Amino acid sequence: MLLGGSLIGIRLVGMWPVHPNWSEHRGRSGTLAAVTILDLLTVAVLTLVGVRLFEAARSSVEARARMLAIVRGLRWRHFVRAVPVVVVIVATAWVLIQLPVLSFGWWTMIGGEGNPVVGVTAKDYGIVSVVVPLLFIGLLIIGLPLLVAREEWVFRRGAERRGTLANVGRSVLFGLAHAVVGIPIGAALALSIGGLYLTWCYLERWRETRSESEALLESTRAHLAYNLTIITLVLVSLGALLATGTA
């Protein structure tokens, strides 16, 4: 969804750890397993995601004045507040995906890991399995400011005119929208917590300024810091994976 434009859905930009036994997906001889239909589906999805990420990054560069206006407004409070929110989301998601129904995600069904936006798969495709995630994350970081701005426009705009129940429902919808991207349903539900947090950021700023544009800027920056925190965790996971693979 994140790739759909209306939301980056990149919402869970890859909250899940990469496959812990990456090297085990090679055959005993060290050669890659035969190509299957699932491999072809995985490549097709990653190709589509890569194209959309490239388009998002290019749009962000072309609209760099707006992108920089968002980025320059980032403050330490945005990151400090994001950390406990991410911790609660990860813990909640872990609990929810223990249930069979909530563990379903179409991306993992065809051999992916976490969110296709991160480009991580459960199968080892050699150096490609390292290059693709790093390339995707790089493009994602460039396009992220405008992607989250679009999500905030869709999900948070007008929150001051909605009641509490309506805003809670909007936050749940925000989370579930990410199931369309391929993450497990339980993880998508956990992202509703992030939606509630961003709604709180929006309303807090709106009460201070009575300005919808200022409120959207604040929730967008909070959203950006929140995603960057998750991306940092993904990069740490990739680094740990590489270190384990070379040990």
Backbone hydrogen bonds in HBPLUS format (Angstrom, degrees):
<---DONOR---> <-ACCEPTOR-->    atom                        ^
c    i                          cat <-CA-CA->   ^        H-A-AA   ^      H-
h    n   atom  resd res      DA  || num        DHA   H-A  angle D-A-AA Bond
n    s   type  num  typ     dist DA aas  dist angle  dist       angle   num
A0004-GLY N   A0001-MET O   2.49 MM   3  4.60 137.9  1.66 101.5 116.5     1
A0012-LEU N   A0009-GLY O   3.16 MM   3  6.78 133.7  2.38 156.8 145.9     2
A0014-GLY N   A0012-LEU O   2.20 MM   2  5.30 142.4  1.32 109.7 102.8     3
A0024-GLU N   A0021-ASN O   2.85 MM   3  5.35 143.2  1.99 114.0 125.4     4
A0025-HIS N   A0022-TRP O   3.12 MM   3  5.88 168.8  2.13 121.4 124.9     5
A0026-ARG N   A0023-SER O   3.31 MM   3  5.93 167.0  2.32 116.3 118.1     6
A0027-GLY N   A0031-THR O   3.10 MM   4  5.60 168.2  2.11 162.7 163.9     7
A0030-GLY N   A0027-GLY O   2.95 MM   3  5.20 157.1  2.00 107.6 115.2     8
A0039-ASP N   A0036-THR O   3.07 MM   3  5.11 122.1  2.42  94.7 109.1     9
A0040-LEU N   A0036-THR O   3.15 MM   4  6.56 153.4  2.22 146.6 153.3    10
A0041-LEU N   A0037-ILE O   2.95 MM   4  6.25 151.9  2.03 144.6 152.4    11
A0042-THR N   A0038-LEU O   2.87 MM   4  6.05 156.5  1.92 145.6 152.1    12
A0043-VAL N   A0039-ASP O   2.94 MM   4  6.21 160.9  1.98 150.2 154.8    13
A0044-ALA N   A0040-LEU O   2.94 MM   4  6.13 154.3  2.01 143.1 150.5    14
A0045-VAL N   A0041-LEU O   2.94 MM   4  6.19 160.5  1.97 152.0 156.3    15
A0046-LEU N   A0042-THR O   2.94 MM   4  6.15 168.0  1.95 153.5 157.1    16
A0047-THR N   A0043-VAL O   2.87 MM   4  5.98 149.0  1.96 145.1 153.7    17
A0048-LEU N   A0044-ALA O   3.07 MM   4  6.32 161.4  2.11 147.1 151.4    18
A0049-VAL N   A0045-VAL O   2.86 MM   4  6.11 166.4  1.88 156.0 160.2    19
A0050-GLY N   A0046-LEU O   2.81 MM   4  5.87 158.6  1.86 143.0 149.4    20
A0051-VAL N   A0047-THR O   3.01 MM   4  6.24 157.9  2.06 148.3 153.5    21
A0052-ARG N   A0048-LEU O   3.01 MM   4  6.27 163.4  2.03 152.0 156.5    22
A0053-LEU N   A0049-VAL O   2.84 MM   4  6.05 156.1  1.90 153.2 160.2    23
A0054-PHE N   A0050-GLY O   2.94 MM   4  6.12 155.3  2.00 145.2 152.0    24
A0055-GLU N   A0051-VAL O   2.97 MM   4  6.24 156.6  2.03 147.7 154.0    25
A0056-ALA N   A0052-ARG O   2.90 MM   4  6.13 154.5  1.97 144.9 152.0    26
A0057-ALA N   A0053-LEU O   2.87 MM   4  6.09 158.9  1.92 150.0 155.4    27
A0058-ARG N   A0054-PHE O   2.91 MM   4  6.11 159.3  1.96 149.3 155.1    28
A0059-SER N   A0055-GLU O   2.94 MM   4  6.14 158.5  1.99 147.2 152.8    29
A0060-SER N   A0056-ALA O   2.99 MM   4  6.17 151.4  2.08 143.1 151.1    30
A0061-VAL N   A0057-ALA O   3.01 MM   4  6.28 152.7  2.08 147.1 153.9    31
A0062-GLU N   A0058-ARG O   2.94 MM   4  6.18 158.8  1.99 149.4 155.5    32
A0063-ALA N   A0059-SER O   2.94 MM   4  6.12 139.7  2.11 140.7 151.3    33
A0064-ARG N   A0061-VAL O   3.21 MM   3  4.82 133.0  2.44 114.9 108.0    34
A0066-ARG N   A0063-ALA O   3.09 MM   3  5.69 121.6  2.45 114.5 126.3    35
A0067-MET N   A0063-ALA O   3.06 MM   4  6.32 162.8  2.09 150.7 156.2    36
A0068-LEU N   A0064-ARG O   2.77 MM   4  5.82 165.1  1.80 147.8 151.3    37
A0069-ALA N   A0065-ALA O   3.07 MM   4  6.21 144.7  2.20 136.7 146.3    38
A0070-ILE N   A0066-ARG O   3.17 MM   4  6.49 146.6  2.29 145.4 153.1    39
A0070-ILE N   A0067-MET O   3.15 MM   3  5.32 124.8  2.47  97.8 111.1    40
A0071-VAL N   A0067-MET O   2.98 MM   4  6.29 168.3  1.99 154.6 157.6    41
A0072-ARG N   A0068-LEU O   2.82 MM   4  5.74 167.0  1.83 148.9 152.9    42
A0073-GLY N   A0070-ILE O   3.22 MM   3  5.47 144.1  2.35 102.0 112.2    43
A0074-LEU N   A0071-VAL O   3.04 MM   3  5.49 167.1  2.05 116.4 120.0    44
A0078-HIS N   A0075-ARG O   3.00 MM   3  5.61 138.6  2.18 113.7 123.7    45
A0079-PHE N   A0076-TRP O   3.06 MM   3  5.38 124.3  2.38 104.3 117.6    46
A0080-VAL N   A0076-TRP O   2.89 MM   4  6.12 167.5  1.90 161.6 165.8    47
A0081-ARG N   A0077-ARG O   2.96 MM   4  5.89 164.2  1.99 143.6 147.9    48
A0082-ALA N   A0078-HIS O   3.28 MM   4  6.20 139.3  2.46 124.3 134.6    49
A0083-VAL N   A0079-PHE O   3.24 MM   4  6.46 147.3  2.36 151.5 156.3    50
A0086-VAL N   A0082-ALA O   2.89 MM   4  6.12 161.4  1.92 161.8 166.4    51
A0087-VAL N   A0083-VAL O   3.01 MM   4  6.29 160.5  2.05 154.6 160.3    52
A0088-VAL N   A0084-PRO O   2.97 MM   4  6.16 162.5  2.00 147.9 151.6    53
A0089-ILE N   A0085-VAL O   2.95 MM   4  6.18 158.5  2.00 149.7 156.1    54
A0090-VAL N   A0086-VAL O   2.89 MM   4  6.08 168.5  1.90 156.0 158.6    55
A0091-ALA N   A0087-VAL O   3.00 MM   4  6.19 164.2  2.03 150.0 154.5    56
A0092-THR N   A0088-VAL O   2.88 MM   4  6.01 162.3  1.92 148.8 154.1    57
A0093-ALA N   A0089-ILE O   2.80 MM   4  5.92 162.6  1.83 153.6 158.9    58
A0094-TRP N   A0090-VAL O   2.95 MM   4  6.09 157.7  2.00 146.2 152.2    59
A0095-VAL N   A0091-ALA O   3.18 MM   4  6.45 155.5  2.24 145.2 150.8    60
A0096-LEU N   A0092-THR O   2.98 MM   4  6.22 165.8  2.00 153.9 157.8    61
A0097-ILE N   A0093-ALA O   2.93 MM   4  6.06 162.2  1.96 157.9 161.2    62
A0098-GLN N   A0095-VAL O   3.24 MM   3  5.58 159.1  2.28 107.5 113.5    63
A0099-LEU N   A0096-LEU O   3.12 MM   3  5.91 164.6  2.15 119.5 123.7    64
A0102-LEU N   A0099-LEU O   3.02 MM   3  5.40 114.3  2.47 109.6 125.3    65
A0103-SER N   A0099-LEU O   3.00 MM   4  6.11 120.6  2.37 151.4 167.6    66
A0103-SER N   A0100-PRO O   3.22 MM   3  5.21 147.9  2.33  97.5 107.0    67
A0104-PHE N   A0101-VAL O   3.39 MM   3  5.84 166.6  2.41 109.4 113.2    68
A0186-GLY N   A0102-LEU O   2.71 MM  84  4.49 160.1  1.75 140.4 134.5    69
A0185-ILE N   A0104-PHE O   2.92 MM  81  5.99 143.9  2.05 154.9 158.9    70
A0109-MET N   A0105-GLY O   3.09 MM   4  6.30 145.6  2.22 149.2 159.7    71
A0110-ILE N   A0107-TRP O   3.30 MM   3  5.55 138.5  2.48  99.3 109.2    72
A0112-GLY N   A0107-TRP O   2.81 MM   5  5.13 152.2  1.89 143.7 140.5    73
A0111-GLY N   A0108-THR O   3.21 MM   3  5.04 158.7  2.25  98.1 104.3    74
A0122-ALA N   A0111-GLY O   2.89 MM  11  5.58 170.3  1.90 145.6 148.8    75
A0113-GLU N   A0120-VAL O   2.95 MM   7  5.44 142.5  2.10 149.9 138.2    76
A0118-VAL N   A0115-ASN O   2.99 MM   3  5.81 162.5  2.02 126.1 130.3    77
A0119-GLY N   A0116-PRO O   3.00 MM   3  5.03 139.2  2.17  98.9 111.0    78
A0129-SER N   A0126-GLY O   2.98 MM   3  5.63 143.5  2.11 116.6 125.1    79
A0130-VAL N   A0127-ILE O   2.97 MM   3  5.32 155.1  2.03 108.8 117.0    80
A0131-VAL N   A0127-ILE O   2.96 MM   4  6.24 167.0  1.97 158.7 162.4    81
A0132-VAL N   A0128-VAL O   3.01 MM   4  5.76 168.5  2.02 145.5 149.2    82
A0134-LEU N   A0130-VAL O   3.36 MM   4  6.49 165.4  2.38 147.8 152.1    83
A0135-LEU N   A0131-VAL O   2.85 MM   4  6.01 158.9  1.90 156.4 162.9    84
A0136-PHE N   A0132-VAL O   2.84 MM   4  5.99 168.7  1.86 160.8 163.7    85
A0137-ILE N   A0133-PRO O   2.90 MM   4  6.01 163.1  1.93 149.5 154.3    86
A0138-GLY N   A0134-LEU O   2.99 MM   4  6.11 154.2  2.06 141.2 148.4    87
A0139-LEU N   A0135-LEU O   3.02 MM   4  6.29 163.6  2.05 154.0 157.4    88
A0140-LEU N   A0136-PHE O   2.82 MM   4  5.96 153.3  1.89 146.9 155.7    89
A0141-ILE N   A0137-ILE O   2.91 MM   4  6.10 158.5  1.96 150.6 154.5    90
A0142-ILE N   A0138-GLY O   3.32 MM   4  6.58 157.4  2.37 144.3 149.5    91
A0143-GLY N   A0139-LEU O   3.02 MM   4  6.28 160.1  2.06 150.7 156.2    92
A0144-LEU N   A0140-LEU O   2.77 MM   4  5.59 125.9  2.06 147.6 161.3    93
A0147-LEU N   A0143-GLY O   3.18 MM   4  6.24 155.6  2.24 152.6 159.1    94
A0148-VAL N   A0144-LEU O   2.92 MM   4  6.03 170.1  1.93 167.9 166.6    95
A0149-ALA N   A0145-PRO O   3.16 MM   4  6.23 144.7  2.29 133.2 143.4    96
A0150-ARG N   A0146-LEU O   3.04 MM   4  6.27 150.1  2.14 143.9 149.8    97
A0151-GLU N   A0147-LEU O   3.16 MM   4  6.52 153.5  2.24 142.7 150.0    98
A0152-GLU N   A0148-VAL O   2.89 MM   4  6.14 159.7  1.93 151.0 155.9    99
A0153-TRP N   A0149-ALA O   3.02 MM   4  6.23 151.8  2.10 142.6 150.2   100
A0154-VAL N   A0150-ARG O   3.10 MM   4  6.36 149.4  2.19 144.2 151.7   101
A0155-PHE N   A0151-GLU O   2.87 MM   4  6.07 168.8  1.89 160.4 162.9   102
A0156-ARG N   A0152-GLU O   2.85 MM   4  5.06 152.9  1.93 131.6 140.3   103
A0157-ARG N   A0152-GLU O   3.22 MM   5  6.57 142.4  2.37 160.4 164.9   104
A0159-ALA N   A0156-ARG O   2.97 MM   3  5.52 142.1  2.12 153.4 148.9   105
A0161-ARG N   A0158-GLY O   2.93 MM   3  5.47 154.8  2.00 115.6 123.5   106
A0162-ARG N   A0159-ALA O   3.16 MM   3  5.16 156.2  2.22 101.5 108.8   107
A0167-ASN N   A0163-GLY O   3.00 MM   4  6.27 154.6  2.06 151.7 158.8   108
A0168-VAL N   A0164-THR O   2.91 MM   4  6.18 149.7  2.00 150.1 159.1   109
A0169-GLY N   A0165-LEU O   2.89 MM   4  6.12 161.2  1.92 148.6 153.8   110
A0170-ARG N   A0166-ALA O   2.91 MM   4  6.13 147.9  2.01 140.2 149.4   111
A0171-SER N   A0167-ASN O   3.00 MM   4  6.19 147.3  2.11 138.3 146.5   112
A0172-VAL N   A0168-VAL O   2.97 MM   4  6.32 152.2  2.05 151.0 158.4   113
A0173-LEU N   A0169-GLY O   2.95 MM   4  6.20 157.5  2.00 146.5 152.8   114
A0174-PHE N   A0170-ARG O   2.88 MM   4  6.11 148.8  1.98 141.0 150.1   115
A0175-GLY N   A0171-SER O   3.04 MM   4  6.36 150.6  2.12 142.7 149.4   116
A0176-LEU N   A0172-VAL O   2.88 MM   4  6.16 173.3  1.89 159.2 160.1   117
A0177-ALA N   A0173-LEU O   2.91 MM   4  5.93 143.1  2.05 145.7 154.4   118
A0178-HIS N   A0175-GLY O   3.04 MM   3  5.76 154.6  2.10 117.2 124.0   119
A0179-ALA N   A0176-LEU O   2.89 MM   3  5.37 154.6  1.96 113.4 121.3   120
A0180-VAL N   A0177-ALA O   3.22 MM   3  5.64 144.9  2.35 104.2 112.9   121
A0181-VAL N   A0178-HIS O   3.01 MM   3  5.10 132.7  2.25  96.2 108.7   122
A0182-GLY N   A0179-ALA O   3.04 MM   3  5.13 141.5  2.19  97.2 108.6   123
A0187-ALA N   A0184-PRO O   3.03 MM   3  5.25 119.6  2.41 100.8 115.5   124
A0188-ALA N   A0184-PRO O   2.97 MM   4  6.33 154.7  2.04 152.6 160.5   125
A0189-LEU N   A0185-ILE O   2.89 MM   4  6.21 156.3  1.95 152.2 158.3   126
A0190-ALA N   A0186-GLY O   3.03 MM   4  6.27 151.5  2.12 140.5 148.3   127
A0191-LEU N   A0187-ALA O   3.07 MM   4  6.39 136.6  2.27 140.3 151.5   128
A0191-LEU N   A0188-ALA O   3.10 MM   3  5.12 128.5  2.38  94.6 108.3   129
A0192-SER N   A0189-LEU O   2.99 MM   3  5.45 157.6  2.04 110.2 117.6   130
A0193-ILE N   A0190-ALA O   3.04 MM   3  5.82 157.2  2.09 118.4 123.8   131
A0194-GLY N   A0191-LEU O   2.95 MM   3  5.08 120.8  2.31  97.7 112.1   132
A0195-GLY N   A0191-LEU O   3.07 MM   4  6.53 148.1  2.18 142.8 152.1   133
A0196-LEU N   A0192-SER O   2.91 MM   4  6.27 150.7  1.99 147.7 154.5   134
A0197-TYR N   A0193-ILE O   2.98 MM   4  6.27 157.5  2.03 147.6 153.8   135
A0198-LEU N   A0194-GLY O   2.94 MM   4  6.19 161.3  1.98 152.5 156.7   136
A0199-THR N   A0195-GLY O   2.97 MM   4  6.13 147.1  2.08 142.4 151.6   137
A0200-TRP N   A0196-LEU O   2.96 MM   4  6.22 152.4  2.04 145.8 153.1   138
A0201-CYS N   A0197-TYR O   3.01 MM   4  6.37 152.4  2.08 145.9 153.4   139
A0202-TYR N   A0198-LEU O   2.97 MM   4  6.18 157.7  2.02 143.5 149.2   140
A0203-LEU N   A0199-THR O   2.92 MM   4  6.16 170.3  1.93 155.3 157.0   141
A0204-GLU N   A0200-TRP O   2.87 MM   4  5.95 155.1  1.93 148.4 155.6   142
A0205-ARG N   A0201-CYS O   3.17 MM   4  6.35 162.7  2.20 147.2 150.6   143
A0206-TRP N   A0202-TYR O   2.92 MM   4  6.15 151.7  2.00 147.4 156.7   144
A0207-ARG N   A0203-LEU O   2.92 MM   4  6.06 158.2  1.97 148.7 152.9   145
A0208-GLU N   A0204-GLU O   3.32 MM   4  6.55 140.3  2.49 134.4 144.4   146
A0208-GLU N   A0205-ARG O   3.16 MM   3  5.07 124.5  2.49  91.4 105.6   147
A0209-THR N   A0205-ARG O   2.99 MM   4  6.19 151.8  2.07 150.4 157.4   148
A0210-ARG N   A0206-TRP O   2.53 MM   4  4.73 150.1  1.61 139.6 147.6   149
A0215-ALA N   A0211-SER O   3.01 MM   4  6.18 155.7  2.07 144.3 151.5   150
A0216-LEU N   A0212-GLU O   2.87 MM   4  6.07 156.2  1.92 149.5 155.9   151
A0217-LEU N   A0213-SER O   3.00 MM   4  6.19 150.9  2.08 141.5 149.4   152
A0218-GLU N   A0214-GLU O   3.02 MM   4  6.27 156.3  2.08 146.6 152.4   153
A0219-SER N   A0215-ALA O   3.01 MM   4  6.30 167.4  2.02 153.2 156.0   154
A0220-THR N   A0216-LEU O   2.87 MM   4  5.89 147.0  1.97 141.6 151.4   155
A0221-ARG N   A0217-LEU O   2.94 MM   4  6.16 157.4  2.00 147.1 152.3   156
A0222-ALA N   A0218-GLU O   2.95 MM   4  6.18 156.1  2.01 148.0 155.1   157
A0223-HIS N   A0219-SER O   2.85 MM   4  5.93 150.7  1.93 138.0 146.5   158
A0224-LEU N   A0220-THR O   2.83 MM   4  6.07 152.9  1.91 146.1 153.7   159
A0225-ALA N   A0221-ARG O   2.95 MM   4  6.14 166.6  1.97 149.3 152.2   160
A0226-TYR N   A0222-ALA O   2.95 MM   4  6.06 151.8  2.03 141.6 150.1   161
A0227-ASN N   A0223-HIS O   2.94 MM   4  6.20 156.8  1.99 148.4 153.8   162
A0228-LEU N   A0224-LEU O   2.87 MM   4  6.10 159.3  1.92 152.3 158.6   163
A0229-THR N   A0225-ALA O   2.97 MM   4  6.12 144.1  2.10 140.4 149.5   164
A0230-ILE N   A0226-TYR O   3.22 MM   4  6.55 151.8  2.30 140.5 147.3   165
A0231-ILE N   A0227-ASN O   2.84 MM   4  6.15 158.7  1.88 152.5 158.9   166
A0232-THR N   A0228-LEU O   2.96 MM   4  6.11 150.3  2.05 139.9 147.4   167
A0233-LEU N   A0229-THR O   3.21 MM   4  6.56 150.3  2.30 140.5 147.6   168
A0233-LEU N   A0230-ILE O   3.04 MM   3  5.09 115.5  2.47  95.2 110.6   169
A0234-VAL N   A0230-ILE O   2.97 MM   4  6.36 151.5  2.06 148.7 157.1   170
A0235-LEU N   A0231-ILE O   2.89 MM   4  6.19 160.6  1.93 154.6 159.1   171
A0236-VAL N   A0232-THR O   2.95 MM   4  6.20 153.1  2.02 146.1 153.7   172
A0237-SER N   A0233-LEU O   2.93 MM   4  6.19 153.0  2.00 144.3 151.8   173
A0238-LEU N   A0234-VAL O   2.86 MM   4  6.20 157.3  1.91 152.3 158.4   174
A0239-GLY N   A0235-LEU O   2.86 MM   4  6.06 157.2  1.91 146.0 152.6   175
A0240-ALA N   A0236-VAL O   2.87 MM   4  6.12 155.5  1.93 148.3 154.8   176
A0241-LEU N   A0237-SER O   2.90 MM   4  6.10 151.4  1.98 145.2 153.5   177
A0242-LEU N   A0238-LEU O   2.90 MM   4  6.19 160.0  1.94 151.9 156.4   178
A0243-ALA N   A0239-GLY O   2.94 MM   4  6.14 157.2  1.99 145.7 152.4   179
A0244-THR N   A0240-ALA O   2.89 MM   4  6.08 152.0  1.97 144.1 151.7   180
A0245-GLY N   A0241-LEU O   2.87 MM   4  6.09 153.2  1.94 146.8 154.8   181
A0246-THR N   A0242-LEU O   3.04 MM   4  6.24 137.0  2.23 143.2 153.1   182
A0247-ALA N   A0244-THR O   3.29 MM   3  5.15 148.9  2.39  94.7 103.7   183
